[in-house]
Amino acid sequence: MKGIAWTPAALVFLFHLVANPHYGFFRDELYFIICGRHPAWGYVDQPPLVPLIAAGSQLFGISLVAIRATAAFFAAAGVFVSCRLVQEWGGGRFAQILTAIVVTLTPVLCAFGEKVGPDMVGLWLWPLAALYVTRAIKGAGPRWWLAAGAALGIACEAKYSVIFFGIALVAGIALSPSRRALLTPWFVAGMALAALIALPNFLWQAVHGFPMWVLLRDAQIEGKNVVLSPGGFVLQQLLITNFLLAPIWIIGLIAAFANAPLRWVGWTFVILMAMMIVLHGKHYYPADVYPLVIASGALTIEGWTRGVPWARPVVAVAAFVFSLWTLPIVEPILPEARIAAYQASLAHLLHTTTASENLRQPAIGQDFADMHGWPQLAALVAHVYSSLPPPERTQAVIFTGNYGEAAAIDFFGARYHLPPALSGHNNYWLWGTHGYDGNVVIDVHGDCGAQEHLFRSSRRAATFHARWVMPYEDDMPIMLCRGIRVPLATLWPRLRDYI
């Protein structure tokens, strides 16, 4: 029985390996790579683990396949652990297969396994922590709390939302008949281990004034993120989990409350979602918890279909078929024109959107749009840079409006021998001016500080245009600014943009 989980995990890895490496590098992937090339215990907008993983994927040269294979590995590991979790709860072959299908193809989880990002780590480590907790609760040994604490601590070095999962997990156990499992020094030791693993990043945040808190606060103040009502948040959960597949996790949630040994799973889910609603979190922030309730649902359906031999293949096939309509939305498997038409049809049919930010949305969706245009942008900036007279070229600096543009120039600009990009956005602001005085600036997506008359002269040197990019980055000006009136080092504190 133990060997069953390896088969779906291998199939999931192959599925993502074939489906993922299309279009191009995602904006955040480029940023993660550049951050990882500046190793630190933390960054303005993230812990250190994902940047190090992303940078490691490019050690042998630029490779979209390599970075997406990394995401595929975490998706496969998540499916493997989810299958082992349902097995630990008493599930058989069918429960594991159904769990694998639904965890793989639930849209939000499939998207986590499609590209490198903080949530992909949670695909593996959140259910892994739940697996270890299950073993501790079942009496396999209180030392499993140490393993659970290690999983939570490492997950915290990828994304801070695991803190809320950990709180919900402990509260859920305390509210369930399994609460006796908390009455051991090993539980305290496990939580202490989690805190110890997470500590370096929190110290980094403290030393730098908790920039992540500033970023989240400013994002809400400036209206960057979509703020959902409680009802809207619940509706979004049905959409991002595919309302045709959602009945499986809903069954699992109800069954968890009805089943005393698994009641902690139900409480964990509800408490986590409640915290996200109160804190106005984005709809996908708690999504790595879904493998738990999906596994519970698969276990329940296996029990219902025992003795009905035809029912199980029907359910498994139906789950697979019901997932197909969302697959082109979360995997870059269609040509851009076809996905644009498909998304337009879905938007007309559903009369709603799952966008999490208040931006004008592109025809192919924000995630796919952010996989376009970056090599072309770097090439255009390189053309402007190479057109400068040699004396100006030696002092020229490239300044961008956001970390995506800066990271693209740093990543793809190496072949053109471009200087490091500067930006006031998030961690780029911490990296500073690199000693440039700003007397000659190639301002990408800027206006050379026109309102403040910052430069003695400025002109539009080029205009960036690429199909399928985010609307606000199409027809983007690339300005050439000369004769700065205030030294860049003096100006730099005012340029900070944590959002």
N, C-alpha and C positions, 0 to 999 in steps of 0.2 A: 504493500500500500504506500510506503514512503516514496517509492520511485515515481509515482504518478505525477507529482508536482513538477518534476524535471521536464516532462514532455511539453505541457502547456507553456512553461517558462521558455523553453527553447523555441517553440513556435512563435511566441510573442516577440522574442528578440529578432527572429528572422523577419517577421511582419514589419516591425518598425525599421529594421535595417533597410528593407526595400522601399518602404513608404516615406521615410523621413527626409532623405538627402535630396530635396528638390528646392527649386526657386533660388535660395541663397542663404547666407548667414542672417540670423535674426538680430535685430538691433541690440538686444540685451546680451546675446551671445558674444558679440564683438566687444561690448563693454566688460563682460566677465573676463574675457581673454586678456584685455589690457590691464584690468585690475589684478589678475593673477600674475601678470608679469611684474607687478609691484607688490611682492608678498608682504602681508601685514596681518595682524591679529584681527583686523576689522576694516570696514570701509563705511563711508557715510550712510549708504543705503542697504547694506547687507553684511552678514557675517562672512568669514573668509573661505569656507569650504568650496562653494560652487566656483568662485573665480579660480581657485587653484586647480580644480578639476578641468575647467574649461581651458585654461592655459596649458595644462598637461596634455590635452588632446591635440595640441598644435606643435608639440615639440619637434616633430619630424617634417614640418612644413604645413602650409595652408591646406586644410582638408575638411570639407563639409561632411564627408562621410564619417571621418573620425569623431567629430564632435557630436554628430547625431547618433553614432553607434554608442556613445557614452550614455545618452538619454535612453536609448533602446535597452541597454544593460539594466538601468534602474527600473524601467518598466517591467522587464522580465523578472528581476529580483522581487518586485512588488507582487507580481502574480504568483511566484513561487511561495512567498511567505503567506499570501492570502490563502492559498491552497492548504498549506501546512496548518494555518489557523483553523480553517473549517474542519480539517482532519482532527485537530486537537480537541475540537468540540464534539467529536463523534461522527463527523460526516464521512460518507463513503465516496466511491468513485464518482457518482453522478454529482454530488454536492461540490466536489472539487472542480469538475469540468464546468459546471454552471457558474461557479465563482470565477473561474479563469475567463470565461467568455465575457461575463458582465464587467469584471474589473478592467479587462483589456479594452472593451469597446464603449464603456461609459464615456461620453464625450469629454468631460473635464479631465478625467484621468488619462484618457488617450492623448489629450493635448499635453499633459505633463510629461508623457513619455515621447513626445514628438520632437522636442528641442530641449537644449540644456537650460535649466533654470532652477531656482531654489525649491520649487514644489516637487521636482522629480525625485529629490532625495527622500522626501516624505512618503512617496509612493512605496518605498521599501521600509523605511525606519518606523513609520507610525504603526503599520500592522505588525512589524517585528516586535516593537515594544508591547503591543497587545498580546502577541504570542507568548512572550516571556512572562507577562503578568498572568496570563491564563495558567501557565505552569506553576507559578507561585501560589495562585489561588487553589489549584487542584491538589496541592500538597506535594508536588514534585521536588520541593526543597525551597526554603526561603531565600537561598542564594540567587535564585532567578531574579530577585529584585535588583541585584547588582547589574545583571544583563539588561534589564529593562531601563535602569537608570543610564547605562552607557548608551543605549539606543537613543533615548531622549536627549542626552547631552550632545551627542554627535549631530542629531537632527537640528539642535539649536544652533549649531555652527553653520547650518545651511539656511534656516529661516526662523524668525522669531515666533511665528504663529504656533510652533510646537509648544511654547510655554502655556498657551491657552488649552491646547490638547492635554498637556500634562496635568493642569489644574482640573480640567473636566474629568480626566481619567481617575484621579484620586478621589474627587468629590463623588463620582459615579460609584466607585467601589464602596465609599463610606455610606452611601445611601442604599446599598444593596445588601442582601444576605451574605455577601462575600467579604464584608467589612472586617471580619476576624483576621483576614490575611494581612491587614495593615498593622496588626499588633505584634510586630517583631522588629528587633533592632536592624534586621536586614533591609526592611523597607526604608528606614531612616538612612541607612548606609547607601542604598540605591539612589535616593533623592540627593544625597550629598555628593555622590559620584557624578550625577547629572549636572549639578551646580558647579562642581569642580571643572568638568570638561568645558562648560559654557563660560566659565569665569574669565579667561583671557580676553574674549571678545567684549564682555561687559566692562572690563577694565579699560579696554581701548575706547569704547563708547564714552565712558566716564571722563577719561583724559581729554577727549575731544568735544566735551560738552553735550553728549547724547544727541548727535546729529540726526539719528534715525527718528527720535521723538520730534525734533524740530521739523523734519521732512514730513512726517505724518500729520502734524498739526497744521503746517502751512498748506498741505494738499487739501485739507478740509476747509480751511479759511478761504483759500482762493478758488474753491469749487472745482478742483481738478477731477475729483472722483464722483461717480454717481452715488448719491445717498439714497438708499432704499428704505421704504417703510417696512415694518415687520412682514406684512402681507406680500409686499413686493420681493423681499428677500426669500421668502418661502417659494414664491412662484419661480424665481430665478433658479432655485435648487432643482425644481422639476425640469426646467429647460436645460440646465447644464448637465443634468444626468440623463437626459432624453426621457420625456414623459412616457414613452412606450416601454422603457426599461425600468423606470422609477418604481413601478409596483413591486419589484423584487426587493429593493432596499427598504421600501415602506413595510412590506411584509416582515422583513428582517427586524425592523425597529419595533414593530408591534409584538413580534414573537419574542424578542429579547426581554421586554417587560413582562411577558407572560411566563417566561422560563427563568426561575429563580437563579440558577447558576450563571445565566448570561444577562441578568438585569443590569449589571454594571455597564454593559455595552449600550443599552438603551439610555441610561442616565448620562453616560459620557457624551453620546451624540446630542442629546437635547440640551445639556448644559453648554456644550461647545457652541452650538448654533445660537443659543440665547445670548452668549457673550458677544458673538460676532454681530448680532442684530443691535445690541445695546451700544457697541463701540463703532457701529457703522462700517464694519469691515467689508471689503469687496466680496462678492458672492463666492469666489473660488478660494478664499483664504482657508476655510476649514475642510476643503474637499478631500484631503488625504485621509479623512476619517471614514469615507464611504466604503472602503474594502471591509470594514468591520461589520457594518449592517448588511452589505451585500452577502458576505459569508453567512451571516445569520439567516438571511432570506433563502439562500440556496439550501442550507441545512433544513429549514422548515419545509421547503417544497419537496426535498428528498423524502421527508417523512410522509407528506401528503400523498406522494405517488408510489409509495411502497406497495407492491402487489398489483400495480397497474402498469404492465411492461411497456405499453405503447405511449404512456404519458410522458415519460422522461425524454425520449428523443424528440417528441413534439415540442416540449418546453425549451430544450436546448436549441433546436433549429429556429423556433420562434424568436428566442432572445437574439440569436445571430442575425436573423432577417430584420428584426425591428431596429437593429443598430446600424444598418447599412445607410439609411438616409442621412445620418449625421456624420458619417465617415469623411466625406469630402470637405466638411466644414473644419475638421480638426487635423486632417492629414493633407499635405500638399500633393495630392495624387492626380489632380485635374489641371489642364492648361488654364491659364489665368482667365481667358475670356469665358470659358465654360463655368468656372467656379463663380465668376461675377454674375452670370445669368442665373445660376442655381441659387446663389444667396439672395438675389433679388426676388426670385419666385418664393423662397421660404419667407422672406420678410413680408411679402404681400399676403401670404397664406396665414402666417402666425400673428401678424400685427403687433409684433414686439421685438425686442433686441436683447442680447446678452452683453452689450458693451458695458464696460465697468468704468470708463472715463468719459468726461464731457468733451469729446472731440468730434469734429466732423468725420464720419466714418467713410472709409474707402469702399469701392465696389467689391473688393475681395476680402474684406475684413481686416481689422487692425493687425492681427498676428501675421497674416500673409503679406500685407502691404509692407510691414517692417522687415521683410526678407528681400526687398527689392531696392535697387538703386545705389547701394553702397560702393561697389567697385567703380561705378561710373562717376560718383561724386568725388572719390579720391583722384580719379584720372583728370577730372576737370580742374580740381584745385591744383594738381601737379602742373597742368598746362599753364595756369595763371602764374604759379611760382616760377616755372622755368622761363617765362617770358620777361621776368624782371632782369634789369641790368645786374651783372655780377656783384657790384658793391651793395646793392639793395638786397640781393638774394641772401647774402651772408647774414644780414640782420633781420630778415623778414620772419614774422611769426604768423601762425595760422590760429585764428580764434573762431570758435563755433558756438552756436546757440544752445546745444545740448550734448549730452554724453554720447548719444548715438552717432551724431555727425563726427564728433571728436574721435571716437573709437574707430569708426570706419576709416578715417584719414590715417590714424596711427597704424591700423592693421594692414590696410591695402596700400598705404602710402610708402611703406618700406621699400617697395620695388622702385619707387621714384626718388628715393633718398630725401623725402620731405622731413622737415624739422618736426619735433613733437607738437601735437595739437594742444592748444590751451582752451579752457572753458571754465565758466563759473559754476557749471552744473555739477552738483553732487561731488563725487570724489575728485573730479578734475580740479575743482577749486582748491582742495587740499594739496594737490601736487604743485600748485603755484605757477610762477611765471617762467621757470627754468632759466632765469637770468636774463630774459629778453626785456628790452626797454620799451618795446611797442612803437618804435618810430616808424616802422613799416609793418602794416598788419593786413593780412588777407582775412577779411571778416566774412565768414560763412554764415548765411542766414542772419545777417545783421545790417546795421545802417551806419556804421562807423561813428556811433554816438552823435548822430546829426543834431538831436535836440539840445545837446550840451556843447555843440561846436568843438568836439574833442580833438579833431584833427584839422590841420591847416588845409588839406585837400583830400577829396575822396571821389571815387568814380566806380560805377558798376563795371567790373572787369569781365564778368560772365554771368550767365543765368543757368541754373541747374534745372533740367527737366527730364523726367523719366516716367514712363507709364507704370501704373500700378502702385506707386509709392503713396505714403500718407499725403492727404491733400495739402496739409500745411507745409509740406516739404517739396511740393511741386512748384515750378517756376520760382525757385529760391534764388535770391540775389547772392552773388559772391562779389563783395566790395573790396576795392584796393584803397587803403587808407594810409596817408603819409603825414609825417610831422605831428606827432602826438604832443598835446599841450601840457599834459600831466603825466609824469612817469608811470609806467604800467604798475610798478611795485606799489606806488602810492595809491593808485586807483583800485588795486586788487581787492581790498576788503569790501568795497562796495559792490563787487561783481558776484558775490556769493549767491547761489541760487539752489537752495536745498528744497527740492520738490519732486 
